[in-house]
Amino acid sequence: MRHRVRSRKLGRTSAHRLALYRNMVTSLLEHERIQTTDAKAREVRRIAERMITLGKRGTLHARRRALRIIRQREVAAKVFDELADRYRDRPGGYTRVLKIGIRTGDAAPVSIVELVEAGEVARPKAEPAEKKTARRRSAPKKTPAKKTAPKKKASGSKTQAKKKPEKKKVASKKGSSGKTRLKRDSAKKTAAKKVAKKKTSRKKSD
């Protein structure tokens, strides 16, 4: 029976489980957002909120208790300076757990643990995106230069069309010269035959 047992063993020994919690809490307070399984997220959430509560107290004893869990002194200074001022008027609930779905490797339910109001600080960074969209809208004005290019191609095609009849004329000249040569050859042959007939007729008369 698990009466009044709040913690989870997670299949690890006590030393391994404590080291796991310390690492995950430190990374959550440093990056303000981590991704893990649902069971780990619920355990890390309790410890992280306890660290922020100690940061709001701000005493030396609270700082020493926080350093038992937080592994880096820079992260502890962030908790006692930045996060304590951010959640000064908030009585609790410094973190939230968002379920993503099921992991493909082992079908474990996965969720995101993040600090509340962490996204509101990063909202002013969305201004450069609007400038990029404005540049993209001004880009299509360069299209008229592309329309002039096809006219040059049309002029080139006309010159090619004009050159084709000239080639045909040259071919016709070649053909006419060939016909004249045949006529000359045939005339020479007929003249040679006439001369041969005259010679034979003279021999017979003698």
Stockholm file with secondary structure:
# STOCKHOLM 1.0

chainA/1-206         MRHRVRSRKLGRTSAHRLALYRNMVTSLLEHERIQTTDAKAREVRRIAERMITLGKRGTLHARRRALRIIRQREVAAKVFDELADRYRDRPGGYTRVLKIGIRTGDAAPVSIVELVEAGEVARPKAEPAEKKTARRRSAPKKTPAKKTAPKKKASGSKTQAKKKPEKKKVASKKGSSGKTRLKRDSAKKTAAKKVAKKKTSRKKSD
#=GR chainA/1-206 SS CCTTCCCCCTTSCHHHHHHHHHHHHHHHHHHSEEEEEHHHHHHHHHHHHHHHHHHHHCCHHHHHHHHTTCCCHHHHHHIIIIIHHHTTTCCSCCEEEEEEEECTTTCCEEEEEEETTHHHHTGGGGHHHHHHHHHHHHGGGGTHHHHTHHHHHHHHHHHHHHHHHHHHHHHHHHHHHHHHHHHHHHHHHHHHHHHHHHHHHHHHHC
#=GC SS_cons         CCTTCCCCCTTSCHHHHHHHHHHHHHHHHHHSEEEEEHHHHHHHHHHHHHHHHHHHHCCHHHHHHHHTTCCCHHHHHHIIIIIHHHTTTCCSCCEEEEEEEECTTTCCEEEEEEETTHHHHTGGGGHHHHHHHHHHHHGGGGTHHHHTHHHHHHHHHHHHHHHHHHHHHHHHHHHHHHHHHHHHHHHHHHHHHHHHHHHHHHHHHC
//
